[in-house]
């Protein structure tokens, strides 16, 4: 005859375990000093053998914190610029250099960086970014920790579109560049890629001739190495991106990439 098992008085049945803290989203607490130490070491020993021997340091001290930082900045962009996104898999630049056309055959970059891009555009950057747009940039490197934004070396078709928009209405861009908060934060457009003469398609005496000579439209600001170790770094970066946003949105609008009010 089967018997039923009696419950022990005062003993409760087990419940499904609650979601553990280990399953909660990882929180950015700052890059540890070891991140910059690794990058300094890589600059001195830019060889495959050294990198492979220290790969675990790169993964733990540089790449993983950067992935978490990208996730946190993406969440903040959802509030200030919903059309702009960051993805830990797509936003982070590869550590490997493309040395095919370079005299410098060092195999690795000595910085770690990420790109936040318009969700309707590709995530590529530079002349090969046929479907790219303007976005936001972050970089950590010894002595070169920066935030930046805009569009860097766009393909010829995109550059032509931007120059035509500037020629038609120069004040639209100038008004952004003249905003007091913008000027205090970034000064002026970067002059790293500027033609000596006005492009042939435009009158050298055009009132926007100075802007028409730009091949890139970017601004940047340095951060300190101490900032890298701060848990407040995502908020610092988001604040700078919010100030850059009028420039990024103007560039994207001209390229057919609209602003969004929600994700």
C-alpha positions in Angstrom: 0.0 0.0 0.0 1.5 3.3 -1.0 2.0 5.9 1.6 2.1 9.7 1.3 5.1 11.5 2.5 4.3 13.9 5.3 5.8 17.3 5.4 8.1 18.1 8.3 6.4 20.7 10.5 7.9 24.1 10.0 9.7 23.0 6.8 8.9 25.0 3.7 9.0 23.7 0.1 12.0 25.0 -1.9 11.4 27.9 -4.3 13.0 28.6 -7.7 16.2 30.6 -7.1 15.8 34.3 -7.7 17.8 36.0 -10.4 21.3 36.2 -9.0 23.4 39.3 -9.0 25.8 37.6 -11.4 23.0 37.7 -14.1 22.5 41.5 -13.6 24.0 43.8 -16.2 27.7 44.4 -15.5 28.4 47.9 -14.2 31.2 50.1 -15.5 33.5 50.9 -12.6 36.3 52.5 -14.5 39.3 51.2 -16.4 41.9 49.9 -13.9 45.5 51.4 -14.2 46.4 48.1 -15.7 44.6 49.1 -18.9 47.0 52.0 -19.7 49.9 49.9 -18.4 49.1 47.3 -21.0 48.8 49.8 -23.8 52.1 51.4 -22.9 53.7 47.9 -22.9 52.2 47.3 -26.3 53.6 50.5 -27.7 57.1 49.3 -26.6 56.6 45.7 -27.7 54.4 45.9 -30.8 55.0 42.3 -31.8 52.7 39.3 -32.2 54.7 37.3 -29.7 54.4 39.9 -27.0 50.7 40.4 -27.7 49.9 36.7 -27.6 51.7 36.3 -24.3 49.7 39.2 -22.9 46.4 38.6 -24.7 44.6 37.8 -21.4 45.6 41.2 -20.0 44.1 42.9 -23.1 40.9 40.9 -22.9 40.5 41.5 -19.1 41.8 45.0 -18.6 41.0 46.7 -21.9 38.4 45.0 -24.1 35.9 43.9 -21.5 35.7 47.2 -19.6 35.3 49.0 -23.0 32.5 46.6 -23.9 30.7 47.5 -20.7 31.4 51.2 -21.3 29.8 51.0 -24.8 26.7 49.4 -23.3 26.3 52.2 -20.7 26.9 54.9 -23.2 24.3 53.3 -25.5 21.8 53.5 -22.7 22.5 57.2 -22.3 22.2 57.9 -26.0 18.8 56.3 -25.9 17.8 59.4 -23.9 19.7 62.2 -25.6 20.0 60.9 -29.2 17.8 57.8 -29.8 19.0 57.5 -33.4 22.6 56.9 -32.2 23.6 53.5 -31.0 26.5 51.6 -29.5 27.0 47.9 -29.8 29.8 46.0 -28.0 30.3 43.8 -31.1 30.1 46.4 -33.8 31.3 49.7 -32.1 34.7 48.6 -30.8 37.5 48.9 -33.3 39.8 45.9 -33.9 43.1 46.0 -32.2 44.8 44.8 -35.4 46.2 47.4 -37.8 45.6 47.2 -41.6 49.3 47.3 -42.7 48.7 46.4 -46.4 49.4 49.9 -47.6 51.5 51.3 -44.7 55.2 51.6 -44.3 54.7 51.0 -40.6 54.2 47.2 -40.3 53.5 47.3 -36.5 50.6 44.8 -36.2 48.6 46.4 -33.4 47.0 49.7 -32.6 48.3 51.2 -29.3 44.8 52.5 -28.4 41.4 51.1 -27.8 38.5 52.9 -29.3 34.7 52.7 -30.0 32.3 54.3 -32.5 28.7 55.2 -31.9 26.7 55.5 -35.1 23.3 56.3 -36.6 21.1 53.2 -36.4 20.0 53.7 -40.1 23.6 53.8 -41.3 26.5 51.3 -41.4 29.0 51.3 -38.6 32.0 51.7 -40.9 34.2 54.9 -40.8 36.2 56.7 -43.4 36.4 56.7 -47.2 35.2 53.1 -47.4 32.0 53.8 -45.4 29.7 54.1 -48.3 26.6 53.9 -46.1 28.1 55.6 -43.1 27.2 58.8 -41.4 28.3 61.1 -38.6 28.8 59.7 -35.1 30.6 59.8 -31.8 34.1 58.5 -31.0 35.9 57.5 -27.8 39.5 56.5 -27.3 41.7 55.4 -24.5 45.5 55.5 -25.0 48.4 56.8 -22.9 48.4 60.5 -23.3 45.6 60.4 -25.9 42.3 59.8 -24.1 39.7 61.7 -26.2 36.1 62.0 -27.1 35.2 63.2 -30.6 32.3 63.5 -33.0 31.4 64.3 -36.5 32.3 62.6 -39.8 35.9 61.7 -40.6 37.1 61.5 -44.2 33.7 60.6 -45.8 33.5 59.0 -49.2 33.5 61.4 -52.2 29.8 61.3 -52.8 29.0 62.1 -49.2 31.6 64.8 -49.1 30.1 66.4 -52.2 26.6 66.4 -50.6 28.0 68.0 -47.5 29.8 70.7 -49.4 26.8 71.5 -51.5 24.7 71.9 -48.4 27.3 74.3 -46.9 27.4 76.3 -50.1 23.7 76.6 -50.2 23.3 77.7 -46.5 26.6 78.3 -44.7 24.9 79.8 -41.7 23.3 76.5 -40.8 26.7 75.0 -40.0 28.3 78.2 -38.7 25.5 78.8 -36.2 26.3 75.4 -34.6 30.0 76.1 -34.6 29.5 79.5 -33.0 27.3 78.2 -30.1 29.1 79.3 -26.8 28.9 75.9 -25.2 30.2 74.2 -28.3 33.1 76.6 -28.7 34.0 76.3 -25.0 34.1 72.5 -25.2 35.7 71.9 -28.6 37.0 75.2 -30.0 36.6 74.7 -33.8 36.5 72.0 -36.4 39.7 69.8 -36.5 42.1 71.1 -39.2 43.8 67.7 -39.8 42.3 67.3 -43.2 41.8 70.7 -45.0 42.6 71.6 -48.6 44.9 74.5 -49.3 42.5 75.7 -52.0 38.8 75.8 -52.5 37.5 72.7 -54.4 37.3 73.4 -58.1 33.5 73.0 -58.1 33.1 76.2 -56.0 34.0 79.8 -56.4 37.2 80.7 -54.5 35.4 83.8 -53.3 32.4 81.9 -52.0 31.5 83.2 -48.5 31.8 79.7 -47.2 35.2 79.0 -48.9 36.9 78.2 -45.6 34.3 75.5 -44.7 34.3 74.1 -48.2 38.0 73.2 -47.9 37.4 70.7 -45.2 37.6 67.0 -46.0 36.5 66.0 -42.5 34.0 67.6 -40.1 35.0 66.6 -36.6 35.6 68.1 -33.2 37.3 66.5 -30.2 38.2 67.1 -26.6 40.9 65.5 -24.4 40.1 63.6 -21.2 42.6 62.9 -18.5 44.0 59.5 -17.7 42.4 59.9 -14.2 39.0 60.2 -15.9 39.5 56.8 -17.4 39.5 55.2 -13.9 36.3 56.9 -12.8 32.9 55.2 -12.6 31.4 58.5 -13.8 33.2 58.2 -17.2 30.0 57.2 -19.0 28.3 60.4 -17.7 31.3 62.5 -18.7 31.3 61.1 -22.2 27.5 61.4 -22.6 27.7 65.1 -21.6 30.3 65.8 -24.3 28.3 63.9 -26.9 25.2 66.0 -26.0 27.1 69.1 -26.7 28.4 67.7 -30.1 24.9 66.5 -31.0 23.8 69.6 -33.1 26.8 69.1 -35.4 26.3 65.3 -35.7 22.6 65.8 -36.4 23.2 68.5 -39.0 25.7 66.3 -40.8 23.4 63.3 -40.7 20.4 65.2 -41.8 22.2 66.4 -44.9 23.1 62.8 -45.6 19.5 61.7 -45.3 19.8 60.2 -41.8 17.1 61.8 -39.6 17.0 62.4 -35.9 14.6 60.2 -33.9 12.7 60.9 -30.7 12.6 57.3 -29.5 14.1 53.9 -30.1 
